[in-house]
Amino acid sequence: MENNASEAWLFFGSDDHASAAANLFSLVASCKLHHLDPEAYLADVIRVMPYWPRGRYLELAPRYWARTRARLVAEEMKLPLGPITVPPPLPAEEQRATS
């Protein structure tokens, strides 16, 4: 009996590949922890990230994604391409409440 194909996913080409895979697995686990569909989450974040201010990337983390997603324009998110209207940052007291 051969199980090479089933075991192949256990090995990565290099330490860099293993590190990248570990980051992806961690992100998927975080999505599941916060009751998010990992595939939908990643599609949304990839859609939004080019327009999102770098200083606010934490708002895109799975922990905060439901609140951030609710503040985006639904019609813009339905489109596969095009600019996104970035909502203003949450006031400091609301940010502390979500931590």
CNS distance restraints for C-alpha pairs under 8 A (distance, minus, plus):
assign (resid   3 and name CA) (resid   7 and name CA) 6.35 0.50 0.50
assign (resid   4 and name CA) (resid   8 and name CA) 5.93 0.50 0.50
assign (resid   5 and name CA) (resid   9 and name CA) 7.65 0.50 0.50
assign (resid   7 and name CA) (resid  11 and name CA) 7.76 0.50 0.50
assign (resid  11 and name CA) (resid  18 and name CA) 7.90 0.50 0.50
assign (resid  12 and name CA) (resid  17 and name CA) 5.87 0.50 0.50
assign (resid  12 and name CA) (resid  18 and name CA) 5.52 0.50 0.50
assign (resid  13 and name CA) (resid  17 and name CA) 6.12 0.50 0.50
assign (resid  13 and name CA) (resid  18 and name CA) 7.55 0.50 0.50
assign (resid  14 and name CA) (resid  18 and name CA) 6.31 0.50 0.50
assign (resid  15 and name CA) (resid  19 and name CA) 6.08 0.50 0.50
assign (resid  16 and name CA) (resid  20 and name CA) 6.20 0.50 0.50
assign (resid  17 and name CA) (resid  21 and name CA) 6.15 0.50 0.50
assign (resid  18 and name CA) (resid  22 and name CA) 6.08 0.50 0.50
assign (resid  19 and name CA) (resid  23 and name CA) 6.26 0.50 0.50
assign (resid  20 and name CA) (resid  24 and name CA) 6.34 0.50 0.50
assign (resid  21 and name CA) (resid  25 and name CA) 6.10 0.50 0.50
assign (resid  22 and name CA) (resid  26 and name CA) 6.03 0.50 0.50
assign (resid  23 and name CA) (resid  27 and name CA) 6.22 0.50 0.50
assign (resid  24 and name CA) (resid  28 and name CA) 6.25 0.50 0.50
assign (resid  25 and name CA) (resid  29 and name CA) 6.15 0.50 0.50
assign (resid  26 and name CA) (resid  30 and name CA) 6.14 0.50 0.50
assign (resid  27 and name CA) (resid  31 and name CA) 6.25 0.50 0.50
assign (resid  27 and name CA) (resid  62 and name CA) 7.80 0.50 0.50
assign (resid  28 and name CA) (resid  32 and name CA) 6.37 0.50 0.50
assign (resid  28 and name CA) (resid  38 and name CA) 5.51 0.50 0.50
assign (resid  29 and name CA) (resid  33 and name CA) 6.15 0.50 0.50
assign (resid  30 and name CA) (resid  34 and name CA) 6.32 0.50 0.50
assign (resid  30 and name CA) (resid  62 and name CA) 6.28 0.50 0.50
assign (resid  30 and name CA) (resid  63 and name CA) 7.61 0.50 0.50
assign (resid  31 and name CA) (resid  35 and name CA) 6.17 0.50 0.50
assign (resid  31 and name CA) (resid  36 and name CA) 4.88 0.50 0.50
assign (resid  31 and name CA) (resid  37 and name CA) 6.58 0.50 0.50
assign (resid  31 and name CA) (resid  38 and name CA) 5.51 0.50 0.50
assign (resid  31 and name CA) (resid  41 and name CA) 7.54 0.50 0.50
assign (resid  31 and name CA) (resid  62 and name CA) 5.47 0.50 0.50
assign (resid  31 and name CA) (resid  63 and name CA) 7.83 0.50 0.50
assign (resid  32 and name CA) (resid  36 and name CA) 5.56 0.50 0.50
assign (resid  32 and name CA) (resid  37 and name CA) 6.89 0.50 0.50
assign (resid  32 and name CA) (resid  38 and name CA) 6.99 0.50 0.50
assign (resid  34 and name CA) (resid  62 and name CA) 6.56 0.50 0.50
assign (resid  34 and name CA) (resid  63 and name CA) 6.20 0.50 0.50
assign (resid  36 and name CA) (resid  40 and name CA) 7.81 0.50 0.50
assign (resid  36 and name CA) (resid  41 and name CA) 6.68 0.50 0.50
assign (resid  36 and name CA) (resid  62 and name CA) 7.53 0.50 0.50
assign (resid  37 and name CA) (resid  41 and name CA) 6.01 0.50 0.50
assign (resid  38 and name CA) (resid  42 and name CA) 6.05 0.50 0.50
assign (resid  39 and name CA) (resid  43 and name CA) 6.19 0.50 0.50
assign (resid  40 and name CA) (resid  44 and name CA) 6.11 0.50 0.50
assign (resid  41 and name CA) (resid  45 and name CA) 6.12 0.50 0.50
assign (resid  41 and name CA) (resid  62 and name CA) 7.79 0.50 0.50
assign (resid  42 and name CA) (resid  46 and name CA) 5.97 0.50 0.50
assign (resid  43 and name CA) (resid  47 and name CA) 6.15 0.50 0.50
assign (resid  44 and name CA) (resid  48 and name CA) 6.20 0.50 0.50
assign (resid  44 and name CA) (resid  77 and name CA) 7.52 0.50 0.50
assign (resid  45 and name CA) (resid  49 and name CA) 5.68 0.50 0.50
assign (resid  45 and name CA) (resid  60 and name CA) 6.70 0.50 0.50
assign (resid  46 and name CA) (resid  50 and name CA) 7.55 0.50 0.50
assign (resid  47 and name CA) (resid  77 and name CA) 7.76 0.50 0.50
assign (resid  47 and name CA) (resid  80 and name CA) 7.52 0.50 0.50
assign (resid  47 and name CA) (resid  81 and name CA) 7.41 0.50 0.50
assign (resid  48 and name CA) (resid  52 and name CA) 6.25 0.50 0.50
assign (resid  48 and name CA) (resid  84 and name CA) 6.57 0.50 0.50
assign (resid  51 and name CA) (resid  83 and name CA) 6.89 0.50 0.50
assign (resid  51 and name CA) (resid  84 and name CA) 6.35 0.50 0.50
assign (resid  51 and name CA) (resid  86 and name CA) 7.27 0.50 0.50
assign (resid  52 and name CA) (resid  56 and name CA) 7.17 0.50 0.50
assign (resid  52 and name CA) (resid  57 and name CA) 7.14 0.50 0.50
assign (resid  52 and name CA) (resid  86 and name CA) 6.54 0.50 0.50
assign (resid  53 and name CA) (resid  57 and name CA) 6.88 0.50 0.50
assign (resid  56 and name CA) (resid  60 and name CA) 7.81 0.50 0.50
assign (resid  56 and name CA) (resid  89 and name CA) 7.91 0.50 0.50
assign (resid  57 and name CA) (resid  61 and name CA) 7.29 0.50 0.50
assign (resid  58 and name CA) (resid  64 and name CA) 7.62 0.50 0.50
assign (resid  59 and name CA) (resid  64 and name CA) 5.49 0.50 0.50
assign (resid  59 and name CA) (resid  65 and name CA) 6.43 0.50 0.50
assign (resid  59 and name CA) (resid  68 and name CA) 6.32 0.50 0.50
assign (resid  60 and name CA) (resid  64 and name CA) 6.43 0.50 0.50
assign (resid  60 and name CA) (resid  65 and name CA) 5.43 0.50 0.50
assign (resid  60 and name CA) (resid  68 and name CA) 7.04 0.50 0.50
assign (resid  61 and name CA) (resid  65 and name CA) 5.80 0.50 0.50
assign (resid  62 and name CA) (resid  66 and name CA) 7.65 0.50 0.50
assign (resid  64 and name CA) (resid  68 and name CA) 6.29 0.50 0.50
assign (resid  64 and name CA) (resid  98 and name CA) 7.62 0.50 0.50
assign (resid  65 and name CA) (resid  69 and name CA) 5.74 0.50 0.50
assign (resid  66 and name CA) (resid  70 and name CA) 6.21 0.50 0.50
assign (resid  67 and name CA) (resid  71 and name CA) 6.75 0.50 0.50
assign (resid  68 and name CA) (resid  72 and name CA) 6.85 0.50 0.50
assign (resid  71 and name CA) (resid  87 and name CA) 6.51 0.50 0.50
assign (resid  72 and name CA) (resid  76 and name CA) 7.93 0.50 0.50
assign (resid  72 and name CA) (resid  77 and name CA) 7.47 0.50 0.50
assign (resid  72 and name CA) (resid  85 and name CA) 7.08 0.50 0.50
assign (resid  72 and name CA) (resid  86 and name CA) 7.01 0.50 0.50
assign (resid  72 and name CA) (resid  87 and name CA) 6.62 0.50 0.50
assign (resid  73 and name CA) (resid  77 and name CA) 6.50 0.50 0.50
assign (resid  73 and name CA) (resid  84 and name CA) 7.74 0.50 0.50
assign (resid  73 and name CA) (resid  85 and name CA) 6.94 0.50 0.50
assign (resid  74 and name CA) (resid  78 and name CA) 6.40 0.50 0.50
assign (resid  75 and name CA) (resid  79 and name CA) 6.94 0.50 0.50
assign (resid  76 and name CA) (resid  82 and name CA) 7.58 0.50 0.50
assign (resid  76 and name CA) (resid  83 and name CA) 7.60 0.50 0.50
assign (resid  76 and name CA) (resid  84 and name CA) 6.17 0.50 0.50
assign (resid  76 and name CA) (resid  85 and name CA) 7.86 0.50 0.50
assign (resid  77 and name CA) (resid  84 and name CA) 7.53 0.50 0.50
assign (resid  90 and name CA) (resid  94 and name CA) 6.11 0.50 0.50
assign (resid  90 and name CA) (resid  95 and name CA) 6.08 0.50 0.50
assign (resid  91 and name CA) (resid  95 and name CA) 6.40 0.50 0.50
assign (resid  92 and name CA) (resid  96 and name CA) 6.32 0.50 0.50
assign (resid  93 and name CA) (resid  97 and name CA) 6.34 0.50 0.50
assign (resid  94 and name CA) (resid  98 and name CA) 6.52 0.50 0.50
assign (resid  95 and name CA) (resid  99 and name CA) 6.55 0.50 0.50
